[in-house]
Amino acid sequence: MNETQKFCNIARKRSEENKNAFKILYQSNLYGQTISVLRQEIDTLVRILFLLNQPVSVRTELINQTFEGKKWKIGKTQITDKVMVELADELNG
C-alpha cells in the first residue's frame, strides 16, 4: 500500500469515526460538540479537495509531508488553511 492509499484509508476511517461520534453526541443532546465534529469533517474535505486539485507529484509530496509530521509546503510556500479554503471557494459544483 502506497502513501496515497494510506492517506485515503485514514481519511475514510476518520470520517466513519466522526459519523459515529456525531450520532452519539446528537442523540445525547450535546449539540455544541457536534459542531466540533462537523468542523473536523469540513477540514478533511477541504484538504482532500486541495490535494485533488494538485498535480500528482505535488499531491504525493504533500501526503508524504503529512506522514513525516511536517507542515505542508509547495516549494518554499507554506500551505495554510486560508490557501486551501480559498481554492475550495473557487470550485464550482
C-alpha distances in whole Angstrom, upper triangle without the diagonal:
4,7,8,6,7,10,11,10,12,15,15,16,18,20,20,22,24,25,26,28,30,31,32,34,36,37,38,40,38,38,38,34,33,33,31,28,29,29,25,24,26,24,21,22,24,21,19,22,22,19,19,22,21,20,17,17,19,16,13,16,17,14,13,17,16,14,17,19,21,23,22,24,24,26,29,29,28,26,28,28,31,29,27,29,31,29,28,32,32,30,32,31
4,6,5,6,9,10,11,12,14,16,17,18,20,21,23,24,26,27,29,30,32,33,34,36,38,39,40,38,38,37,34,33,33,30,28,28,28,24,23,25,23,20,21,22,19,17,20,19,16,17,20,18,17,13,14,15,13,10,12,14,10,10,14,13,12,14,17,18,20,19,20,21,23,25,25,24,23,25,25,28,26,24,27,29,26,26,30,30,28,30,30
4,5,5,6,9,10,10,12,14,15,16,18,20,21,22,24,26,27,28,30,32,32,34,36,37,38,36,35,34,31,30,30,27,25,26,25,21,21,22,20,17,18,19,16,14,17,17,13,15,18,16,16,12,12,13,11,8,10,10,7,7,10,10,8,11,13,15,16,15,17,18,20,22,22,21,19,21,22,25,23,21,24,26,23,23,27,28,26,28,28
4,5,5,6,9,10,11,12,14,15,16,18,20,21,23,25,26,27,29,30,31,32,35,36,37,35,34,33,30,29,28,26,24,24,23,20,19,20,18,15,15,16,13,11,14,14,10,11,14,13,13,10,11,12,8,7,10,10,7,8,11,11,10,13,15,16,17,15,17,17,20,22,22,20,18,20,20,23,21,19,21,23,21,20,24,24,23,25,25
4,5,5,6,9,10,11,12,14,15,16,18,20,21,23,24,25,27,29,30,31,33,35,36,34,33,33,30,28,28,26,24,24,24,20,19,20,19,15,16,18,15,13,16,16,13,14,17,16,16,13,15,15,12,10,14,13,10,11,15,13,12,16,17,19,20,18,20,21,23,26,25,24,22,23,23,26,24,21,24,26,23,22,26,27,24,26,26
4,5,5,6,9,10,11,12,14,15,16,18,20,21,22,24,26,27,28,30,32,33,34,32,32,31,28,27,27,24,22,23,22,19,18,20,18,15,16,18,15,13,17,17,14,15,19,18,18,15,16,17,13,11,14,13,9,10,13,11,10,13,15,17,18,17,20,21,23,26,25,23,21,22,22,25,24,21,24,26,24,23,27,28,26,28,27
4,5,5,6,9,10,11,12,14,15,16,18,20,21,22,24,26,26,28,30,31,32,30,29,29,26,24,24,22,19,20,19,16,15,16,14,11,13,14,11,10,13,14,11,13,16,15,16,14,15,14,11,10,12,11,7,9,11,9,8,12,13,14,15,14,17,18,21,23,22,20,18,19,18,22,20,17,20,22,20,20,23,24,23,25,24
4,5,5,6,9,10,11,12,14,15,16,18,20,21,23,25,25,27,29,30,31,29,28,28,25,23,23,21,19,19,19,15,14,15,14,11,12,14,11,9,12,14,11,12,15,16,17,14,16,16,12,12,15,13,10,13,15,12,12,16,17,18,18,17,20,20,23,26,24,22,19,20,19,22,21,18,20,22,20,19,22,23,21,23,22
4,5,5,6,9,10,11,12,14,15,17,18,20,21,23,24,26,27,29,30,28,28,28,25,23,24,22,18,19,19,16,15,17,16,12,14,17,14,12,16,17,15,15,19,19,20,18,19,19,16,15,17,16,12,14,16,14,13,17,17,19,20,19,22,23,26,28,27,25,22,23,22,25,24,21,23,26,24,22,26,27,24,26,25
4,5,5,6,8,10,10,12,14,15,16,18,20,21,22,24,26,27,28,26,26,25,22,21,21,19,16,17,17,13,13,15,14,10,13,15,13,12,16,17,15,16,19,20,21,19,20,19,16,15,17,15,11,13,15,11,11,15,15,17,18,17,21,22,25,27,25,23,20,21,20,23,23,19,21,24,23,21,25,26,24,26,25
4,6,5,6,9,10,10,12,14,15,16,18,20,21,22,24,25,26,24,23,23,20,18,19,17,14,14,14,11,9,12,11,7,9,12,10,9,12,14,12,14,17,18,20,18,20,18,15,15,17,14,12,15,15,12,13,16,16,17,17,17,20,21,25,26,24,22,19,19,17,20,20,17,18,21,20,18,21,23,21,23,22
4,5,5,6,9,10,10,12,14,15,17,19,20,21,23,24,26,24,23,24,21,18,19,18,14,15,16,13,10,13,13,10,11,14,13,11,14,16,15,15,19,20,22,20,22,21,18,18,20,18,15,18,19,16,16,20,19,21,21,20,24,25,28,30,28,25,22,22,20,23,23,20,21,24,22,20,23,25,22,24,22
4,5,5,6,9,10,11,12,14,16,17,18,20,21,23,24,22,22,23,19,18,19,17,14,15,16,13,11,15,15,11,13,17,15,14,17,19,18,19,22,23,25,23,24,24,20,20,22,19,16,19,20,16,16,20,19,21,22,22,25,27,30,31,30,27,24,24,22,25,25,22,23,26,25,22,26,28,25,27,25
4,5,5,6,9,10,10,12,14,15,16,18,20,21,22,20,20,19,16,15,16,13,10,12,12,9,8,12,11,9,11,14,13,13,16,18,17,18,21,22,25,23,25,23,20,20,21,19,16,18,19,15,15,19,17,20,20,20,23,25,29,29,27,24,22,21,19,22,23,19,20,24,23,20,23,26,24,26,24
4,5,5,6,9,10,10,12,14,15,16,18,20,21,19,18,19,16,13,14,13,9,10,11,9,7,10,11,8,10,13,13,12,15,17,17,18,21,22,25,23,25,24,20,21,23,20,18,20,21,17,18,22,20,22,22,21,25,26,30,31,29,26,23,22,19,22,23,19,19,23,22,19,22,24,22,23,22
4,5,5,6,9,10,11,13,14,15,17,19,20,19,19,19,16,14,16,15,11,12,14,12,10,14,15,12,13,17,17,16,18,21,20,21,24,25,28,26,28,27,23,24,26,23,20,23,24,20,20,24,23,25,25,25,28,30,33,34,32,29,26,25,23,26,26,23,23,26,25,22,25,27,25,26,24
4,5,5,6,8,10,11,12,14,15,17,18,17,17,17,14,13,15,13,10,12,14,11,10,14,15,13,15,18,18,17,20,22,22,23,26,27,29,28,30,28,25,25,26,24,21,23,24,20,20,23,22,24,24,24,28,30,33,34,32,29,26,25,23,26,27,23,23,27,27,24,26,29,27,28,27
4,5,5,6,8,10,10,12,14,15,16,14,14,14,11,9,11,10,6,8,10,8,7,11,12,11,13,16,16,16,18,21,21,22,25,26,29,28,30,28,24,25,26,23,21,24,24,20,21,24,22,24,23,24,27,29,33,33,31,28,25,23,20,23,25,21,21,24,24,21,24,26,25,26,24
4,6,5,6,9,10,11,12,14,15,14,14,15,13,10,12,12,8,9,12,11,9,12,14,13,14,17,18,17,19,22,22,23,26,28,30,29,31,30,26,27,29,26,24,26,27,23,24,27,25,27,27,27,30,32,35,36,34,31,27,26,23,25,27,23,22,26,26,22,24,27,25,26,24
4,5,5,6,9,10,11,12,14,14,14,16,13,11,14,13,10,12,15,13,12,16,17,16,17,21,21,21,23,25,25,26,29,31,33,32,34,32,29,29,31,28,26,28,28,25,25,28,27,29,29,29,32,34,38,39,36,33,30,29,26,28,30,26,26,29,29,26,28,31,29,29,27
4,5,5,6,8,10,11,12,11,12,13,9,8,11,10,8,10,13,11,12,15,16,16,17,20,21,21,23,25,26,27,29,31,34,33,34,33,29,30,31,28,26,28,28,24,25,28,25,28,27,28,32,34,37,37,35,32,29,27,24,27,29,26,25,28,29,26,27,31,29,30,28
4,6,5,6,8,10,10,9,9,11,8,5,9,9,6,8,11,11,11,13,15,15,16,19,20,21,22,25,26,26,29,31,34,33,35,33,29,31,32,29,27,29,29,25,26,29,27,29,28,28,32,34,37,38,35,32,29,27,23,26,28,25,23,27,27,24,25,29,27,28,26
4,6,5,6,9,10,10,10,13,11,8,12,13,10,11,15,15,14,17,19,18,19,22,23,23,25,28,28,29,31,33,36,35,37,36,32,33,35,32,30,32,32,28,29,32,30,32,31,32,35,37,41,41,38,35,32,30,27,29,31,28,27,30,30,27,28,31,29,30,28
4,6,5,6,9,9,10,13,10,9,13,13,11,13,16,16,16,19,21,20,22,24,25,26,28,30,31,31,34,36,39,37,39,38,34,35,36,33,31,33,33,29,30,33,30,33,32,33,37,39,42,42,40,36,34,32,28,31,33,30,29,32,33,29,31,34,33,33,31
4,6,5,6,5,7,9,7,6,10,10,9,11,14,14,15,17,19,20,21,23,25,25,27,29,30,31,33,35,38,38,39,37,34,35,36,33,31,33,33,29,30,32,30,32,31,32,35,38,41,41,38,35,32,30,26,29,31,28,27,30,31,28,29,33,31,32,30
4,5,5,6,6,9,8,6,10,12,11,12,15,16,15,18,20,21,21,24,25,26,27,29,31,31,33,36,39,38,40,38,35,36,37,34,32,35,35,31,32,35,32,34,33,33,37,39,42,42,40,36,33,31,27,29,32,29,27,30,31,28,28,32,31,31,29
4,5,8,9,12,11,10,14,15,14,15,18,19,19,21,23,24,24,27,29,29,30,33,34,34,37,39,42,41,43,41,38,39,40,37,35,38,37,34,34,37,35,37,36,37,40,42,46,46,43,40,37,34,31,33,35,32,31,34,35,31,32,35,34,34,32
4,5,8,11,10,10,14,15,14,16,19,19,20,22,24,25,26,28,30,30,32,34,35,36,38,40,43,42,44,42,39,40,41,38,36,38,38,34,35,37,35,37,36,37,40,43,46,46,43,40,37,34,31,33,36,33,31,35,36,33,33,37,36,36,34
4,6,9,9,9,12,14,14,15,18,19,19,21,23,24,25,27,29,30,31,33,35,36,38,40,43,43,45,42,39,40,41,38,36,39,38,34,36,38,35,37,36,36,40,42,46,45,42,39,36,33,30,32,34,32,30,33,34,31,32,35,34,34,33
4,6,6,7,9,11,11,13,15,16,17,19,21,22,23,25,27,28,29,31,32,34,35,37,41,40,42,40,37,38,38,35,34,36,35,31,33,35,32,34,32,33,37,39,43,42,39,36,33,30,27,29,32,29,27,31,32,29,30,33,33,33,32
4,5,5,7,9,10,11,13,15,16,17,19,20,21,23,25,26,27,29,31,32,33,35,39,39,41,38,35,37,37,34,33,35,34,31,32,35,32,33,31,32,35,38,41,40,37,34,31,28,25,26,29,27,25,28,29,26,27,30,30,30,29
4,5,5,7,9,10,11,13,15,16,17,19,20,22,23,25,26,28,30,31,32,34,38,38,39,36,34,35,36,32,31,34,32,29,31,33,29,31,29,30,33,35,39,38,35,32,29,26,23,24,27,25,23,26,28,25,25,29,29,30,29
4,5,5,7,9,10,11,13,15,16,17,19,20,22,23,25,26,28,29,31,33,36,36,37,34,32,33,33,30,29,31,30,26,28,30,27,28,27,28,31,34,37,36,34,30,28,25,22,24,26,24,23,26,27,25,26,29,29,30,29
4,5,5,6,9,10,11,12,14,16,17,18,20,21,23,24,26,27,29,31,34,34,36,33,30,32,32,29,28,30,29,26,27,30,27,28,27,28,31,33,37,36,33,30,27,25,21,23,26,23,21,25,26,23,24,27,26,27,26
4,5,5,6,9,10,10,12,14,15,16,18,20,21,22,24,26,27,29,32,33,34,31,29,31,31,27,27,29,28,25,27,29,26,27,25,26,29,31,34,34,31,27,25,22,18,20,23,20,18,22,23,20,21,24,24,25,24
4,5,5,6,9,10,11,13,14,15,17,19,20,21,23,25,26,28,31,31,32,30,27,28,29,25,24,27,25,22,24,26,23,24,22,23,26,29,32,31,29,25,23,20,16,19,21,19,18,21,23,20,21,25,24,26,25
4,5,5,6,9,10,11,13,14,16,17,19,20,21,23,25,26,30,29,31,28,25,27,27,24,23,25,24,21,22,25,22,24,22,23,26,28,32,32,29,26,23,21,17,20,22,19,18,22,22,20,21,24,24,25,24
4,5,5,6,9,10,10,12,14,15,16,18,20,21,23,25,28,28,30,27,24,26,27,24,23,26,25,21,23,26,24,24,23,23,26,28,31,31,28,25,22,20,16,18,20,17,16,19,20,17,18,21,20,21,20
4,5,5,6,9,10,10,12,14,15,16,18,20,21,23,27,27,28,25,23,25,25,21,21,24,22,19,22,24,21,22,20,20,23,25,28,28,25,22,19,16,13,15,17,14,13,17,18,15,16,20,19,21,21
4,5,5,6,9,10,11,12,14,15,17,18,20,22,25,25,26,23,21,22,23,19,18,21,20,16,18,21,18,19,18,18,21,23,27,27,24,21,18,16,13,15,17,14,14,18,18,16,18,21,20,22,22
4,5,5,6,9,10,11,12,14,15,16,18,20,24,23,25,23,20,21,23,19,18,21,20,17,19,22,20,21,19,19,22,24,27,28,25,22,19,17,14,16,18,14,14,17,17,14,16,19,18,19,19
4,5,5,6,9,10,10,12,14,15,17,19,22,23,24,22,19,21,22,19,18,21,21,18,20,23,21,21,19,18,21,22,26,26,23,20,17,15,11,13,15,11,10,14,14,11,13,16,15,17,16
4,5,5,6,9,10,11,12,14,16,17,21,21,22,19,17,19,19,15,15,18,17,14,17,19,17,17,15,14,17,19,23,23,20,17,14,12,9,11,12,9,9,13,13,11,13,16,16,18,18
4,6,5,6,9,10,11,12,14,16,19,18,20,18,15,17,17,14,13,16,16,13,15,18,16,17,15,14,17,19,22,23,21,18,14,14,11,14,14,11,11,15,14,12,15,17,16,18,18
4,5,5,6,9,10,10,12,15,18,18,20,18,15,17,18,15,15,18,18,15,18,21,19,19,18,16,19,19,23,24,21,19,15,15,12,14,14,10,10,13,12,9,12,14,13,15,14
4,5,5,6,9,10,11,13,16,17,19,16,14,17,17,14,14,18,17,15,18,20,19,18,16,14,16,17,21,21,18,16,12,11,9,10,10,6,6,10,9,6,10,12,11,14,14
4,5,5,6,9,10,11,14,15,16,13,11,13,14,10,10,14,13,11,14,17,15,15,13,11,13,14,18,19,16,14,10,10,8,11,10,7,9,11,10,9,13,14,13,16,17
4,5,5,6,9,10,13,13,15,13,10,12,14,11,10,14,14,12,15,18,17,17,15,13,15,16,19,21,19,17,13,14,12,14,13,9,11,14,11,10,14,15,13,15,15
4,5,5,6,9,12,13,16,13,11,14,15,13,13,17,17,15,18,21,20,19,17,14,16,16,20,21,18,17,13,14,12,13,12,8,9,11,8,7,10,11,9,12,12
4,6,5,7,10,12,13,11,9,12,13,10,11,15,14,14,17,19,18,17,14,11,13,12,16,17,15,13,10,11,10,11,9,6,8,10,7,7,11,11,10,14,15
4,5,5,8,9,10,8,5,9,10,8,8,12,12,12,15,17,17,16,14,11,12,12,15,17,15,14,11,13,13,14,12,9,12,13,10,11,14,14,13,16,17
4,6,8,8,11,10,7,10,13,11,11,15,16,15,18,20,20,19,18,15,16,14,18,20,18,18,14,16,15,17,14,11,13,14,11,11,14,14,12,14,15
4,7,9,11,10,8,12,13,12,13,17,17,17,20,22,22,20,18,15,15,13,16,19,16,16,13,15,15,15,12,10,12,12,9,9,13,11,10,13,14
4,6,8,6,6,9,10,10,11,14,15,15,18,19,20,18,16,13,12,10,13,16,14,15,12,15,15,16,13,11,14,14,11,12,15,14,13,16,18
4,5,5,6,9,10,11,12,14,15,17,19,20,21,19,18,15,14,11,14,17,16,17,15,18,19,20,16,15,18,18,14,16,19,17,16,19,20
4,6,5,6,9,10,10,12,14,15,17,18,20,19,18,15,15,13,15,18,18,18,16,19,20,22,18,17,20,20,17,18,21,20,19,21,22
4,5,5,6,9,10,11,12,14,16,17,19,17,17,14,13,11,12,16,16,17,16,19,21,22,19,18,21,21,18,20,23,22,21,24,25
4,5,5,6,9,10,10,12,14,15,17,15,14,10,9,7,9,13,12,13,12,15,17,18,15,14,18,18,15,17,20,19,19,22,24
4,5,5,6,9,10,11,13,14,15,14,14,10,11,10,13,15,14,14,12,15,16,18,15,13,16,17,15,16,19,19,18,21,22
4,6,5,6,9,10,11,12,14,14,14,11,12,11,13,16,16,16,14,17,19,21,18,16,20,21,18,19,23,22,21,24,25
4,5,5,6,9,10,10,12,11,11,9,9,8,10,13,13,13,12,16,17,20,17,16,20,21,18,20,23,23,22,26,27
4,5,5,6,9,10,11,9,9,6,7,8,11,13,12,11,9,12,14,16,14,13,16,18,16,17,20,21,20,24,25
4,5,5,7,9,10,10,10,8,11,12,14,16,16,14,12,15,15,18,17,14,18,20,18,18,22,22,21,24,25
4,5,5,6,9,9,10,9,11,12,14,16,16,15,14,17,18,21,19,17,21,23,21,22,25,26,25,28,29
4,5,5,6,5,7,6,8,10,12,13,13,12,11,14,15,18,17,16,19,21,20,21,24,25,25,28,29
4,5,5,6,7,7,10,13,15,16,15,13,12,13,14,18,17,15,18,20,19,20,23,24,24,27,28
4,5,8,10,11,13,16,18,19,19,16,16,17,18,21,20,19,22,24,23,23,27,28,27,30,30
4,5,9,10,12,15,16,17,17,15,15,17,19,22,21,20,23,25,24,25,28,29,29,32,33
4,7,9,12,15,17,17,17,14,14,15,16,20,19,18,21,24,23,24,27,28,28,31,32
4,6,9,12,13,13,13,10,11,12,14,17,17,16,19,21,21,22,25,26,27,30,31
4,6,10,12,11,10,7,8,9,11,14,13,13,16,18,18,19,22,23,24,27,29
4,7,10,10,8,6,5,8,10,13,11,11,14,16,15,17,19,20,21,24,26
4,6,6,5,4,5,9,12,13,11,12,16,16,15,18,20,20,21,25,27
4,6,5,7,7,11,14,15,12,12,16,16,15,17,20,19,20,24,26
4,6,8,10,14,17,17,15,16,19,19,18,21,23,22,23,27,29
4,6,9,12,16,16,14,16,19,19,19,22,23,23,25,28,31
4,6,9,13,13,10,13,16,15,15,18,20,20,21,25,28
4,6,10,11,9,11,14,14,14,17,19,19,21,25,27
4,7,8,6,7,10,11,11,13,15,16,18,21,23
4,5,5,6,9,10,11,13,14,16,17,21,23
4,5,5,6,8,10,10,12,14,16,19,21
4,5,5,6,9,10,10,12,15,18,20
4,6,5,6,9,10,11,13,17,19
4,5,5,6,9,10,11,15,17
4,5,5,6,9,10,13,15
4,5,5,6,9,12,15
4,5,5,7,10,13
4,5,5,9,11
4,6,8,10
4,7,10
4,7
4
